[in-house]
């Protein structure tokens, strides 16, 4: 073996050893961060108890239990809650919160949720939802106009991610924040994936979104913690 090859091999082995050592150190020294939502600890468990408000505006709601597919897909330390909100005229919205534990795979790409239920995203827009209450701020969300592949029915899928004083609308920045906080602070942030889904007739997407937007604005203060900089305005990190 040539000298240059020996040097290269030594460098590669050293990098592998450093990487393995670093990952081992992070795993043994990391601590879980605080959720960005209101959550109640469950004794002896990583998972936490979370709730969505039962009554919002003129919507009533019913709890949607976890189905077998969800239970089988999500890690065991994941916290999950879902409610179906119904308006007097029959319009409905399904709200869901998924809170990760020590297993970061709880927070997955939104496309996976849609494809698994037969929907595709046609239009993707980032918008701000003004949230009032004692600590007003603008909540950044992704608004997707979606179509069901089976029958062409239209709908809306609105979602965002939140952790302790951090918000994101895309999975990639979220993963970068996870790595950054883990490396620099030794903290594995507990991100939540929050989504609101509503079906509507073709051509009624804008009207449906306005109703979903109002529901989010009214319900978010009930379960999501405001960022530390909340006030008349807030610069959210994207």
Secondary structure, DSSP 8 states (H G I E B T S, - for coil): --HHHHHHHHHHHHHHHHHHHHHHHHHHH-EE---SB--EE-TT-SSEE----S-BTTBEEEE----HHHHHHS-TT-EEEEEEEE-TTS-EEEEEEEE--S-GGGS--HHHHHHHTTEEEEEEEEEEEEE-SSS-EEEEEEEEEEEETTT--EEEEEEEEEETTEEESSHHHHHHHHHHHHHHH-EE---EEEEEEEEE-TT-HHHHHHHHHHHHHHHHHHHB---TT-SS------
